[in-house]
Amino acid sequence: MFDKNEADLERTLNELGNFGLKLMSPCHCTGFQPTAMIWNRFPDEFVLNHSGKVIEVPDKNTNP
């Protein structure tokens, strides 16, 4: 997403919002500006990703 213009980024973020995602963790290839936009738009779902990062996601079939 790093090479997209502002309108394309906004359209993409609007579409991402339609999926009801519980976790968003963009990688380096997303780019700084799009990553910041994702963080601002989806602060509760955002997890900063980087090399070596381990993200554990609970099994959806396991009761909490």
PDBQT receptor file of N, H, CA, C and O in Angstrom, charges set to zero:
ATOM      1  N   MET A   1       0.816  -1.200   0.000  1.00  0.00    +0.000 N 
ATOM      2  CA  MET A   1       0.000   0.000   0.000  1.00  0.00    +0.000 C 
ATOM      3  C   MET A   1       0.856   1.259   0.000  1.00  0.00    +0.000 C 
ATOM      4  O   MET A   1       0.327   2.360  -0.148  1.00  0.00    +0.000 OA
ATOM      5  N   PHE A   2       2.175   1.116   0.164  1.00  0.00    +0.000 N 
ATOM      6  H   PHE A   2       2.604   0.221   0.284  1.00  0.00    +0.000 HD
ATOM      7  CA  PHE A   2       3.041   2.283   0.314  1.00  0.00    +0.000 C 
ATOM      8  C   PHE A   2       3.019   3.222  -0.892  1.00  0.00    +0.000 C 
ATOM      9  O   PHE A   2       3.340   4.403  -0.758  1.00  0.00    +0.000 OA
ATOM     10  N   ASP A   3       2.647   2.713  -2.062  1.00  0.00    +0.000 N 
ATOM     11  H   ASP A   3       2.387   1.754  -2.170  1.00  0.00    +0.000 HD
ATOM     12  CA  ASP A   3       2.688   3.552  -3.259  1.00  0.00    +0.000 C 
ATOM     13  C   ASP A   3       1.307   4.036  -3.698  1.00  0.00    +0.000 C 
ATOM     14  O   ASP A   3       1.158   4.533  -4.815  1.00  0.00    +0.000 OA
ATOM     15  N   LYS A   4       0.307   3.899  -2.847  1.00  0.00    +0.000 N 
ATOM     16  H   LYS A   4       0.429   3.495  -1.941  1.00  0.00    +0.000 HD
ATOM     17  CA  LYS A   4      -1.057   4.311  -3.186  1.00  0.00    +0.000 C 
ATOM     18  C   LYS A   4      -1.304   5.762  -2.778  1.00  0.00    +0.000 C 
ATOM     19  O   LYS A   4      -0.691   6.269  -1.838  1.00  0.00    +0.000 OA
ATOM     20  N   ASN A   5      -2.207   6.416  -3.493  1.00  0.00    +0.000 N 
ATOM     21  H   ASN A   5      -2.705   6.005  -4.256  1.00  0.00    +0.000 HD
ATOM     22  CA  ASN A   5      -2.546   7.791  -3.133  1.00  0.00    +0.000 C 
ATOM     23  C   ASN A   5      -3.567   7.789  -1.987  1.00  0.00    +0.000 C 
ATOM     24  O   ASN A   5      -4.102   6.747  -1.607  1.00  0.00    +0.000 OA
ATOM     25  N   GLU A   6      -3.815   8.968  -1.462  1.00  0.00    +0.000 N 
ATOM     26  H   GLU A   6      -3.381   9.814  -1.771  1.00  0.00    +0.000 HD
ATOM     27  CA  GLU A   6      -4.692   9.122  -0.284  1.00  0.00    +0.000 C 
ATOM     28  C   GLU A   6      -6.094   8.562  -0.533  1.00  0.00    +0.000 C 
ATOM     29  O   GLU A   6      -6.664   7.914   0.344  1.00  0.00    +0.000 OA
ATOM     30  N   ALA A   7      -6.646   8.804  -1.705  1.00  0.00    +0.000 N 
ATOM     31  H   ALA A   7      -6.183   9.331  -2.418  1.00  0.00    +0.000 HD
ATOM     32  CA  ALA A   7      -8.001   8.320  -2.017  1.00  0.00    +0.000 C 
ATOM     33  C   ALA A   7      -8.038   6.788  -2.037  1.00  0.00    +0.000 C 
ATOM     34  O   ALA A   7      -8.983   6.183  -1.530  1.00  0.00    +0.000 OA
ATOM     35  N   ASP A   8      -7.017   6.167  -2.621  1.00  0.00    +0.000 N 
ATOM     36  H   ASP A   8      -6.250   6.659  -3.033  1.00  0.00    +0.000 HD
ATOM     37  CA  ASP A   8      -6.955   4.705  -2.639  1.00  0.00    +0.000 C 
ATOM     38  C   ASP A   8      -6.820   4.137  -1.233  1.00  0.00    +0.000 C 
ATOM     39  O   ASP A   8      -7.438   3.124  -0.906  1.00  0.00    +0.000 OA
ATOM     40  N   LEU A   9      -6.014   4.787  -0.405  1.00  0.00    +0.000 N 
ATOM     41  H   LEU A   9      -5.512   5.610  -0.671  1.00  0.00    +0.000 HD
ATOM     42  CA  LEU A   9      -5.832   4.325   0.973  1.00  0.00    +0.000 C 
ATOM     43  C   LEU A   9      -7.144   4.425   1.752  1.00  0.00    +0.000 C 
ATOM     44  O   LEU A   9      -7.506   3.500   2.479  1.00  0.00    +0.000 OA
ATOM     45  N   GLU A  10      -7.850   5.536   1.603  1.00  0.00    +0.000 N 
ATOM     46  H   GLU A  10      -7.555   6.287   1.012  1.00  0.00    +0.000 HD
ATOM     47  CA  GLU A  10      -9.135   5.703   2.293  1.00  0.00    +0.000 C 
ATOM     48  C   GLU A  10     -10.137   4.649   1.842  1.00  0.00    +0.000 C 
ATOM     49  O   GLU A  10     -10.854   4.075   2.661  1.00  0.00    +0.000 OA
ATOM     50  N   ARG A  11     -10.183   4.400   0.551  1.00  0.00    +0.000 N 
ATOM     51  H   ARG A  11      -9.600   4.866  -0.114  1.00  0.00    +0.000 HD
ATOM     52  CA  ARG A  11     -11.104   3.390   0.011  1.00  0.00    +0.000 C 
ATOM     53  C   ARG A  11     -10.759   2.012   0.570  1.00  0.00    +0.000 C 
ATOM     54  O   ARG A  11     -11.653   1.243   0.926  1.00  0.00    +0.000 OA
ATOM     55  N   THR A  12      -9.468   1.698   0.646  1.00  0.00    +0.000 N 
ATOM     56  H   THR A  12      -8.742   2.322   0.356  1.00  0.00    +0.000 HD
ATOM     57  CA  THR A  12      -9.022   0.416   1.190  1.00  0.00    +0.000 C 
ATOM     58  C   THR A  12      -9.392   0.283   2.662  1.00  0.00    +0.000 C 
ATOM     59  O   THR A  12      -9.865  -0.768   3.094  1.00  0.00    +0.000 OA
ATOM     60  N   LEU A  13      -9.178   1.347   3.434  1.00  0.00    +0.000 N 
ATOM     61  H   LEU A  13      -8.794   2.202   3.083  1.00  0.00    +0.000 HD
ATOM     62  CA  LEU A  13      -9.525   1.311   4.858  1.00  0.00    +0.000 C 
ATOM     63  C   LEU A  13     -11.032   1.148   5.047  1.00  0.00    +0.000 C 
ATOM     64  O   LEU A  13     -11.471   0.426   5.943  1.00  0.00    +0.000 OA
ATOM     65  N   ASN A  14     -11.813   1.806   4.220  1.00  0.00    +0.000 N 
ATOM     66  H   ASN A  14     -11.456   2.392   3.493  1.00  0.00    +0.000 HD
ATOM     67  CA  ASN A  14     -13.270   1.648   4.313  1.00  0.00    +0.000 C 
ATOM     68  C   ASN A  14     -13.669   0.204   4.044  1.00  0.00    +0.000 C 
ATOM     69  O   ASN A  14     -14.521  -0.351   4.737  1.00  0.00    +0.000 OA
ATOM     70  N   GLU A  15     -13.053  -0.398   3.041  1.00  0.00    +0.000 N 
ATOM     71  H   GLU A  15     -12.360   0.053   2.479  1.00  0.00    +0.000 HD
ATOM     72  CA  GLU A  15     -13.366  -1.799   2.725  1.00  0.00    +0.000 C 
ATOM     73  C   GLU A  15     -12.901  -2.729   3.842  1.00  0.00    +0.000 C 
ATOM     74  O   GLU A  15     -13.614  -3.670   4.190  1.00  0.00    +0.000 OA
ATOM     75  N   LEU A  16     -11.724  -2.485   4.409  1.00  0.00    +0.000 N 
ATOM     76  H   LEU A  16     -11.145  -1.721   4.127  1.00  0.00    +0.000 HD
ATOM     77  CA  LEU A  16     -11.252  -3.310   5.522  1.00  0.00    +0.000 C 
ATOM     78  C   LEU A  16     -12.236  -3.265   6.685  1.00  0.00    +0.000 C 
ATOM     79  O   LEU A  16     -12.459  -4.274   7.354  1.00  0.00    +0.000 OA
ATOM     80  N   GLY A  17     -12.823  -2.097   6.927  1.00  0.00    +0.000 N 
ATOM     81  H   GLY A  17     -12.642  -1.277   6.384  1.00  0.00    +0.000 HD
ATOM     82  CA  GLY A  17     -13.798  -1.947   8.007  1.00  0.00    +0.000 C 
ATOM     83  C   GLY A  17     -15.027  -2.825   7.820  1.00  0.00    +0.000 C 
ATOM     84  O   GLY A  17     -15.691  -3.176   8.795  1.00  0.00    +0.000 OA
ATOM     85  N   ASN A  18     -15.331  -3.179   6.597  1.00  0.00    +0.000 N 
ATOM     86  H   ASN A  18     -14.792  -2.894   5.804  1.00  0.00    +0.000 HD
ATOM     87  CA  ASN A  18     -16.504  -4.026   6.315  1.00  0.00    +0.000 C 
ATOM     88  C   ASN A  18     -16.304  -5.486   6.711  1.00  0.00    +0.000 C 
ATOM     89  O   ASN A  18     -17.272  -6.243   6.792  1.00  0.00    +0.000 OA
ATOM     90  N   PHE A  19     -15.065  -5.885   6.958  1.00  0.00    +0.000 N 
ATOM     91  H   PHE A  19     -14.279  -5.270   6.892  1.00  0.00    +0.000 HD
ATOM     92  CA  PHE A  19     -14.779  -7.281   7.271  1.00  0.00    +0.000 C 
ATOM     93  C   PHE A  19     -14.922  -7.619   8.747  1.00  0.00    +0.000 C 
ATOM     94  O   PHE A  19     -14.986  -8.796   9.100  1.00  0.00    +0.000 OA
ATOM     95  N   GLY A  20     -14.974  -6.616   9.618  1.00  0.00    +0.000 N 
ATOM     96  H   GLY A  20     -14.922  -5.659   9.331  1.00  0.00    +0.000 HD
ATOM     97  CA  GLY A  20     -15.102  -6.876  11.047  1.00  0.00    +0.000 C 
ATOM     98  C   GLY A  20     -13.901  -7.608  11.626  1.00  0.00    +0.000 C 
ATOM     99  O   GLY A  20     -14.050  -8.450  12.512  1.00  0.00    +0.000 OA
ATOM    100  N   LEU A  21     -12.711  -7.288  11.127  1.00  0.00    +0.000 N 
ATOM    101  H   LEU A  21     -12.590  -6.604  10.408  1.00  0.00    +0.000 HD
ATOM    102  CA  LEU A  21     -11.495  -7.963  11.587  1.00  0.00    +0.000 C 
ATOM    103  C   LEU A  21     -11.216  -7.660  13.051  1.00  0.00    +0.000 C 
ATOM    104  O   LEU A  21     -11.485  -6.558  13.528  1.00  0.00    +0.000 OA
ATOM    105  N   LYS A  22     -10.686  -8.625  13.746  1.00  0.00    +0.000 N 
ATOM    106  H   LYS A  22     -10.467  -9.520  13.359  1.00  0.00    +0.000 HD
ATOM    107  CA  LYS A  22     -10.343  -8.463  15.162  1.00  0.00    +0.000 C 
ATOM    108  C   LYS A  22      -8.855  -8.178  15.349  1.00  0.00    +0.000 C 
ATOM    109  O   LYS A  22      -8.428  -7.783  16.434  1.00  0.00    +0.000 OA
ATOM    110  N   LEU A  23      -8.071  -8.377  14.295  1.00  0.00    +0.000 N 
ATOM    111  H   LEU A  23      -8.418  -8.698  13.414  1.00  0.00    +0.000 HD
ATOM    112  CA  LEU A  23      -6.625  -8.160  14.357  1.00  0.00    +0.000 C 
ATOM    113  C   LEU A  23      -6.146  -7.636  13.017  1.00  0.00    +0.000 C 
ATOM    114  O   LEU A  23      -6.450  -8.204  11.968  1.00  0.00    +0.000 OA
ATOM    115  N   MET A  24      -5.388  -6.538  13.062  1.00  0.00    +0.000 N 
ATOM    116  H   MET A  24      -5.141  -6.076  13.914  1.00  0.00    +0.000 HD
ATOM    117  CA  MET A  24      -4.727  -6.008  11.873  1.00  0.00    +0.000 C 
ATOM    118  C   MET A  24      -3.278  -5.768  12.240  1.00  0.00    +0.000 C 
ATOM    119  O   MET A  24      -2.975  -5.049  13.193  1.00  0.00    +0.000 OA
ATOM    120  N   SER A  25      -2.395  -6.370  11.483  1.00  0.00    +0.000 N 
ATOM    121  H   SER A  25      -2.641  -6.954  10.709  1.00  0.00    +0.000 HD
ATOM    122  CA  SER A  25      -0.974  -6.288  11.795  1.00  0.00    +0.000 C 
ATOM    123  C   SER A  25      -0.175  -6.105  10.510  1.00  0.00    +0.000 C 
ATOM    124  O   SER A  25       0.416  -7.058  10.002  1.00  0.00    +0.000 OA
ATOM    125  N   PRO A  26      -0.157  -4.876   9.982  1.00  0.00    +0.000 N 
ATOM    126  CA  PRO A  26       0.548  -4.628   8.734  1.00  0.00    +0.000 C 
ATOM    127  C   PRO A  26       2.053  -4.822   8.897  1.00  0.00    +0.000 C 
ATOM    128  O   PRO A  26       2.612  -4.608   9.973  1.00  0.00    +0.000 OA
ATOM    129  N   CYS A  27       2.688  -5.227   7.813  1.00  0.00    +0.000 N 
ATOM    130  H   CYS A  27       2.234  -5.400   6.939  1.00  0.00    +0.000 HD
ATOM    131  CA  CYS A  27       4.141  -5.454   7.790  1.00  0.00    +0.000 C 
ATOM    132  C   CYS A  27       4.846  -4.282   7.109  1.00  0.00    +0.000 C 
ATOM    133  O   CYS A  27       4.203  -3.317   6.695  1.00  0.00    +0.000 OA
ATOM    134  N   HIS A  28       6.164  -4.372   6.999  1.00  0.00    +0.000 N 
ATOM    135  H   HIS A  28       6.686  -5.156   7.335  1.00  0.00    +0.000 HD
ATOM    136  CA  HIS A  28       6.977  -3.290   6.449  1.00  0.00    +0.000 C 
ATOM    137  C   HIS A  28       6.553  -2.884   5.042  1.00  0.00    +0.000 C 
ATOM    138  O   HIS A  28       6.660  -1.711   4.683  1.00  0.00    +0.000 OA
ATOM    139  N   CYS A  29       6.082  -3.821   4.251  1.00  0.00    +0.000 N 
ATOM    140  H   CYS A  29       5.996  -4.773   4.542  1.00  0.00    +0.000 HD
ATOM    141  CA  CYS A  29       5.732  -3.506   2.860  1.00  0.00    +0.000 C 
ATOM    142  C   CYS A  29       4.467  -2.660   2.761  1.00  0.00    +0.000 C 
ATOM    143  O   CYS A  29       4.160  -2.136   1.691  1.00  0.00    +0.000 OA
ATOM    144  N   THR A  30       3.736  -2.520   3.853  1.00  0.00    +0.000 N 
ATOM    145  H   THR A  30       3.986  -2.946   4.723  1.00  0.00    +0.000 HD
ATOM    146  CA  THR A  30       2.548  -1.668   3.855  1.00  0.00    +0.000 C 
ATOM    147  C   THR A  30       2.954  -0.202   3.752  1.00  0.00    +0.000 C 
ATOM    148  O   THR A  30       2.254   0.596   3.128  1.00  0.00    +0.000 OA
ATOM    149  N   GLY A  31       4.069   0.150   4.355  1.00  0.00    +0.000 N 
ATOM    150  H   GLY A  31       4.637  -0.498   4.862  1.00  0.00    +0.000 HD
ATOM    151  CA  GLY A  31       4.543   1.531   4.355  1.00  0.00    +0.000 C 
ATOM    152  C   GLY A  31       4.133   2.255   5.626  1.00  0.00    +0.000 C 
ATOM    153  O   GLY A  31       3.180   1.865   6.301  1.00  0.00    +0.000 OA
ATOM    154  N   PHE A  32       4.872   3.323   5.944  1.00  0.00    +0.000 N 
ATOM    155  H   PHE A  32       5.646   3.640   5.396  1.00  0.00    +0.000 HD
ATOM    156  CA  PHE A  32       4.633   4.051   7.195  1.00  0.00    +0.000 C 
ATOM    157  C   PHE A  32       3.275   4.739   7.216  1.00  0.00    +0.000 C 
ATOM    158  O   PHE A  32       2.506   4.554   8.159  1.00  0.00    +0.000 OA
ATOM    159  N   GLN A  33       2.963   5.543   6.173  1.00  0.00    +0.000 N 
ATOM    160  H   GLN A  33       3.588   5.693   5.406  1.00  0.00    +0.000 HD
ATOM    161  CA  GLN A  33       1.701   6.282   6.167  1.00  0.00    +0.000 C 
ATOM    162  C   GLN A  33       0.486   5.351   6.215  1.00  0.00    +0.000 C 
ATOM    163  O   GLN A  33      -0.413   5.579   7.025  1.00  0.00    +0.000 OA
ATOM    164  N   PRO A  34       0.426   4.317   5.382  1.00  0.00    +0.000 N 
ATOM    165  CA  PRO A  34      -0.736   3.421   5.479  1.00  0.00    +0.000 C 
ATOM    166  C   PRO A  34      -0.818   2.704   6.829  1.00  0.00    +0.000 C 
ATOM    167  O   PRO A  34      -1.912   2.490   7.350  1.00  0.00    +0.000 OA
ATOM    168  N   THR A  35       0.333   2.333   7.398  1.00  0.00    +0.000 N 
ATOM    169  H   THR A  35       1.223   2.508   6.975  1.00  0.00    +0.000 HD
ATOM    170  CA  THR A  35       0.332   1.685   8.711  1.00  0.00    +0.000 C 
ATOM    171  C   THR A  35      -0.234   2.630   9.762  1.00  0.00    +0.000 C 
ATOM    172  O   THR A  35      -1.036   2.222  10.602  1.00  0.00    +0.000 OA
ATOM    173  N   ALA A  36       0.187   3.899   9.715  1.00  0.00    +0.000 N 
ATOM    174  H   ALA A  36       0.839   4.230   9.033  1.00  0.00    +0.000 HD
ATOM    175  CA  ALA A  36      -0.327   4.895  10.665  1.00  0.00    +0.000 C 
ATOM    176  C   ALA A  36      -1.832   5.092  10.476  1.00  0.00    +0.000 C 
ATOM    177  O   ALA A  36      -2.568   5.250  11.450  1.00  0.00    +0.000 OA
ATOM    178  N   MET A  37      -2.280   5.082   9.232  1.00  0.00    +0.000 N 
ATOM    179  H   MET A  37      -1.682   4.953   8.441  1.00  0.00    +0.000 HD
ATOM    180  CA  MET A  37      -3.712   5.246   8.960  1.00  0.00    +0.000 C 
ATOM    181  C   MET A  37      -4.508   4.058   9.501  1.00  0.00    +0.000 C 
ATOM    182  O   MET A  37      -5.598   4.237  10.045  1.00  0.00    +0.000 OA
ATOM    183  N   ILE A  38      -3.972   2.860   9.354  1.00  0.00    +0.000 N 
ATOM    184  H   ILE A  38      -3.087   2.714   8.912  1.00  0.00    +0.000 HD
ATOM    185  CA  ILE A  38      -4.645   1.673   9.895  1.00  0.00    +0.000 C 
ATOM    186  C   ILE A  38      -4.716   1.774  11.413  1.00  0.00    +0.000 C 
ATOM    187  O   ILE A  38      -5.757   1.492  12.006  1.00  0.00    +0.000 OA
ATOM    188  N   TRP A  39      -3.622   2.172  12.044  1.00  0.00    +0.000 N 
ATOM    189  H   TRP A  39      -2.775   2.401  11.562  1.00  0.00    +0.000 HD
ATOM    190  CA  TRP A  39      -3.579   2.324  13.501  1.00  0.00    +0.000 C 
ATOM    191  C   TRP A  39      -4.617   3.350  13.962  1.00  0.00    +0.000 C 
ATOM    192  O   TRP A  39      -5.343   3.112  14.928  1.00  0.00    +0.000 OA
ATOM    193  N   ASN A  40      -4.685   4.485  13.274  1.00  0.00    +0.000 N 
ATOM    194  H   ASN A  40      -4.096   4.678  12.489  1.00  0.00    +0.000 HD
ATOM    195  CA  ASN A  40      -5.634   5.525  13.663  1.00  0.00    +0.000 C 
ATOM    196  C   ASN A  40      -7.078   5.095  13.457  1.00  0.00    +0.000 C 
ATOM    197  O   ASN A  40      -7.944   5.427  14.266  1.00  0.00    +0.000 OA
ATOM    198  N   ARG A  41      -7.345   4.368  12.395  1.00  0.00    +0.000 N 
ATOM    199  H   ARG A  41      -6.642   4.099  11.737  1.00  0.00    +0.000 HD
ATOM    200  CA  ARG A  41      -8.713   3.954  12.065  1.00  0.00    +0.000 C 
ATOM    201  C   ARG A  41      -9.176   2.768  12.905  1.00  0.00    +0.000 C 
ATOM    202  O   ARG A  41     -10.352   2.667  13.254  1.00  0.00    +0.000 OA
ATOM    203  N   PHE A  42      -8.230   1.861  13.231  1.00  0.00    +0.000 N 
ATOM    204  H   PHE A  42      -7.275   1.944  12.947  1.00  0.00    +0.000 HD
ATOM    205  CA  PHE A  42      -8.571   0.620  13.939  1.00  0.00    +0.000 C 
ATOM    206  C   PHE A  42      -7.653   0.419  15.156  1.00  0.00    +0.000 C 
ATOM    207  O   PHE A  42      -6.916  -0.566  15.212  1.00  0.00    +0.000 OA
ATOM    208  N   PRO A  43      -7.689   1.334  16.121  1.00  0.00    +0.000 N 
ATOM    209  CA  PRO A  43      -6.737   1.256  17.237  1.00  0.00    +0.000 C 
ATOM    210  C   PRO A  43      -6.893  -0.005  18.095  1.00  0.00    +0.000 C 
ATOM    211  O   PRO A  43      -5.901  -0.506  18.624  1.00  0.00    +0.000 OA
ATOM    212  N   ASP A  44      -8.089  -0.513  18.238  1.00  0.00    +0.000 N 
ATOM    213  H   ASP A  44      -8.895  -0.106  17.808  1.00  0.00    +0.000 HD
ATOM    214  CA  ASP A  44      -8.297  -1.702  19.077  1.00  0.00    +0.000 C 
ATOM    215  C   ASP A  44      -7.881  -2.995  18.379  1.00  0.00    +0.000 C 
ATOM    216  O   ASP A  44      -7.606  -3.997  19.040  1.00  0.00    +0.000 OA
ATOM    217  N   GLU A  45      -7.834  -2.976  17.063  1.00  0.00    +0.000 N 
ATOM    218  H   GLU A  45      -8.057  -2.162  16.526  1.00  0.00    +0.000 HD
ATOM    219  CA  GLU A  45      -7.478  -4.164  16.293  1.00  0.00    +0.000 C 
ATOM    220  C   GLU A  45      -6.013  -4.164  15.870  1.00  0.00    +0.000 C 
ATOM    221  O   GLU A  45      -5.496  -5.189  15.425  1.00  0.00    +0.000 OA
ATOM    222  N   PHE A  46      -5.345  -3.025  16.004  1.00  0.00    +0.000 N 
ATOM    223  H   PHE A  46      -5.765  -2.193  16.365  1.00  0.00    +0.000 HD
ATOM    224  CA  PHE A  46      -3.993  -2.847  15.483  1.00  0.00    +0.000 C 
ATOM    225  C   PHE A  46      -2.931  -3.483  16.382  1.00  0.00    +0.000 C 
ATOM    226  O   PHE A  46      -2.937  -3.298  17.599  1.00  0.00    +0.000 OA
ATOM    227  N   VAL A  47      -2.025  -4.231  15.761  1.00  0.00    +0.000 N 
ATOM    228  H   VAL A  47      -2.021  -4.381  14.772  1.00  0.00    +0.000 HD
ATOM    229  CA  VAL A  47      -0.848  -4.768  16.430  1.00  0.00    +0.000 C 
ATOM    230  C   VAL A  47       0.348  -4.434  15.550  1.00  0.00    +0.000 C 
ATOM    231  O   VAL A  47       0.400  -4.844  14.391  1.00  0.00    +0.000 OA
ATOM    232  N   LEU A  48       1.309  -3.691  16.091  1.00  0.00    +0.000 N 
ATOM    233  H   LEU A  48       1.267  -3.358  17.033  1.00  0.00    +0.000 HD
ATOM    234  CA  LEU A  48       2.494  -3.333  15.327  1.00  0.00    +0.000 C 
ATOM    235  C   LEU A  48       3.304  -4.586  15.029  1.00  0.00    +0.000 C 
ATOM    236  O   LEU A  48       3.602  -5.368  15.932  1.00  0.00    +0.000 OA
ATOM    237  N   ASN A  49       3.655  -4.774  13.781  1.00  0.00    +0.000 N 
ATOM    238  H   ASN A  49       3.413  -4.139  13.047  1.00  0.00    +0.000 HD
ATOM    239  CA  ASN A  49       4.394  -5.959  13.355  1.00  0.00    +0.000 C 
ATOM    240  C   ASN A  49       5.822  -5.573  12.999  1.00  0.00    +0.000 C 
ATOM    241  O   ASN A  49       6.080  -4.463  12.534  1.00  0.00    +0.000 OA
ATOM    242  N   HIS A  50       6.739  -6.495  13.221  1.00  0.00    +0.000 N 
ATOM    243  H   HIS A  50       6.529  -7.396  13.599  1.00  0.00    +0.000 HD
ATOM    244  CA  HIS A  50       8.138  -6.287  12.859  1.00  0.00    +0.000 C 
ATOM    245  C   HIS A  50       8.825  -7.642  12.788  1.00  0.00    +0.000 C 
ATOM    246  O   HIS A  50       8.267  -8.657  13.205  1.00  0.00    +0.000 OA
ATOM    247  N   SER A  51      10.017  -7.646  12.264  1.00  0.00    +0.000 N 
ATOM    248  H   SER A  51      10.470  -6.822  11.925  1.00  0.00    +0.000 HD
ATOM    249  CA  SER A  51      10.781  -8.889  12.129  1.00  0.00    +0.000 C 
ATOM    250  C   SER A  51      10.951  -9.558  13.486  1.00  0.00    +0.000 C 
ATOM    251  O   SER A  51      11.364  -8.921  14.454  1.00  0.00    +0.000 OA
ATOM    252  N   GLY A  52      10.634 -10.824  13.546  1.00  0.00    +0.000 N 
ATOM    253  H   GLY A  52      10.298 -11.342  12.759  1.00  0.00    +0.000 HD
ATOM    254  CA  GLY A  52      10.772 -11.587  14.784  1.00  0.00    +0.000 C 
ATOM    255  C   GLY A  52       9.570 -11.524  15.698  1.00  0.00    +0.000 C 
ATOM    256  O   GLY A  52       9.530 -12.220  16.713  1.00  0.00    +0.000 OA
ATOM    257  N   LYS A  53       8.593 -10.707  15.363  1.00  0.00    +0.000 N 
ATOM    258  H   LYS A  53       8.625 -10.142  14.538  1.00  0.00    +0.000 HD
ATOM    259  CA  LYS A  53       7.390 -10.573  16.201  1.00  0.00    +0.000 C 
ATOM    260  C   LYS A  53       6.576 -11.864  16.154  1.00  0.00    +0.000 C 
ATOM    261  O   LYS A  53       6.370 -12.435  15.083  1.00  0.00    +0.000 OA
ATOM    262  N   VAL A  54       6.122 -12.314  17.298  1.00  0.00    +0.000 N 
ATOM    263  H   VAL A  54       6.289 -11.850  18.168  1.00  0.00    +0.000 HD
ATOM    264  CA  VAL A  54       5.257 -13.483  17.385  1.00  0.00    +0.000 C 
ATOM    265  C   VAL A  54       3.889 -12.997  17.864  1.00  0.00    +0.000 C 
ATOM    266  O   VAL A  54       3.774 -12.361  18.912  1.00  0.00    +0.000 OA
ATOM    267  N   ILE A  55       2.870 -13.305  17.088  1.00  0.00    +0.000 N 
ATOM    268  H   ILE A  55       2.964 -13.822  16.237  1.00  0.00    +0.000 HD
ATOM    269  CA  ILE A  55       1.503 -12.919  17.440  1.00  0.00    +0.000 C 
ATOM    270  C   ILE A  55       0.716 -14.198  17.668  1.00  0.00    +0.000 C 
ATOM    271  O   ILE A  55       0.522 -14.989  16.745  1.00  0.00    +0.000 OA
ATOM    272  N   GLU A  56       0.266 -14.397  18.893  1.00  0.00    +0.000 N 
ATOM    273  H   GLU A  56       0.423 -13.754  19.642  1.00  0.00    +0.000 HD
ATOM    274  CA  GLU A  56      -0.521 -15.581  19.218  1.00  0.00    +0.000 C 
ATOM    275  C   GLU A  56      -1.997 -15.223  19.170  1.00  0.00    +0.000 C 
ATOM    276  O   GLU A  56      -2.441 -14.278  19.821  1.00  0.00    +0.000 OA
ATOM    277  N   VAL A  57      -2.739 -15.979  18.403  1.00  0.00    +0.000 N 
ATOM    278  H   VAL A  57      -2.378 -16.747  17.874  1.00  0.00    +0.000 HD
ATOM    279  CA  VAL A  57      -4.162 -15.771  18.251  1.00  0.00    +0.000 C 
ATOM    280  C   VAL A  57      -4.871 -16.980  18.849  1.00  0.00    +0.000 C 
ATOM    281  O   VAL A  57      -4.569 -18.116  18.484  1.00  0.00    +0.000 OA
ATOM    282  N   PRO A  58      -5.812 -16.748  19.767  1.00  0.00    +0.000 N 
ATOM    283  CA  PRO A  58      -6.513 -17.875  20.372  1.00  0.00    +0.000 C 
ATOM    284  C   PRO A  58      -7.284 -18.682  19.334  1.00  0.00    +0.000 C 
ATOM    285  O   PRO A  58      -7.794 -18.137  18.355  1.00  0.00    +0.000 OA
ATOM    286  N   ASP A  59      -7.358 -19.966  19.563  1.00  0.00    +0.000 N 
ATOM    287  H   ASP A  59      -6.944 -20.408  20.358  1.00  0.00    +0.000 HD
ATOM    288  CA  ASP A  59      -8.141 -20.850  18.702  1.00  0.00    +0.000 C 
ATOM    289  C   ASP A  59      -9.607 -20.480  18.856  1.00  0.00    +0.000 C 
ATOM    290  O   ASP A  59     -10.121 -20.433  19.974  1.00  0.00    +0.000 OA
ATOM    291  N   LYS A  60     -10.283 -20.219  17.749  1.00  0.00    +0.000 N 
ATOM    292  H   LYS A  60      -9.865 -20.257  16.841  1.00  0.00    +0.000 HD
ATOM    293  CA  LYS A  60     -11.692 -19.813  17.825  1.00  0.00    +0.000 C 
ATOM    294  C   LYS A  60     -12.595 -20.899  18.369  1.00  0.00    +0.000 C 
ATOM    295  O   LYS A  60     -13.738 -20.631  18.737  1.00  0.00    +0.000 OA
ATOM    296  N   ASN A  61     -12.093 -22.126  18.425  1.00  0.00    +0.000 N 
ATOM    297  H   ASN A  61     -11.164 -22.344  18.126  1.00  0.00    +0.000 HD
ATOM    298  CA  ASN A  61     -12.892 -23.241  18.944  1.00  0.00    +0.000 C 
ATOM    299  C   ASN A  61     -12.657 -23.498  20.427  1.00  0.00    +0.000 C 
ATOM    300  O   ASN A  61     -13.267 -24.397  21.007  1.00  0.00    +0.000 OA
ATOM    301  N   THR A  62     -11.773 -22.711  21.048  1.00  0.00    +0.000 N 
ATOM    302  H   THR A  62     -11.277 -21.981  20.577  1.00  0.00    +0.000 HD
ATOM    303  CA  THR A  62     -11.455 -22.874  22.452  1.00  0.00    +0.000 C 
ATOM    304  C   THR A  62     -12.268 -21.891  23.293  1.00  0.00    +0.000 C 
ATOM    305  O   THR A  62     -12.318 -20.704  22.970  1.00  0.00    +0.000 OA
ATOM    306  N   ASN A  63     -12.890 -22.351  24.338  1.00  0.00    +0.000 N 
ATOM    307  H   ASN A  63     -12.849 -23.315  24.601  1.00  0.00    +0.000 HD
ATOM    308  CA  ASN A  63     -13.638 -21.466  25.232  1.00  0.00    +0.000 C 
ATOM    309  C   ASN A  63     -12.655 -20.718  26.104  1.00  0.00    +0.000 C 
ATOM    310  O   ASN A  63     -11.690 -21.305  26.593  1.00  0.00    +0.000 OA
ATOM    311  N   PRO A  64     -12.885 -19.419  26.307  1.00  0.00    +0.000 N 
ATOM    312  CA  PRO A  64     -11.980 -18.616  27.168  1.00  0.00    +0.000 C 
ATOM    313  C   PRO A  64     -12.071 -19.006  28.625  1.00  0.00    +0.000 C 
ATOM    314  O   PRO A  64     -11.379 -18.428  29.463  1.00  0.00    +0.000 OA
TER     315      PRO A  64
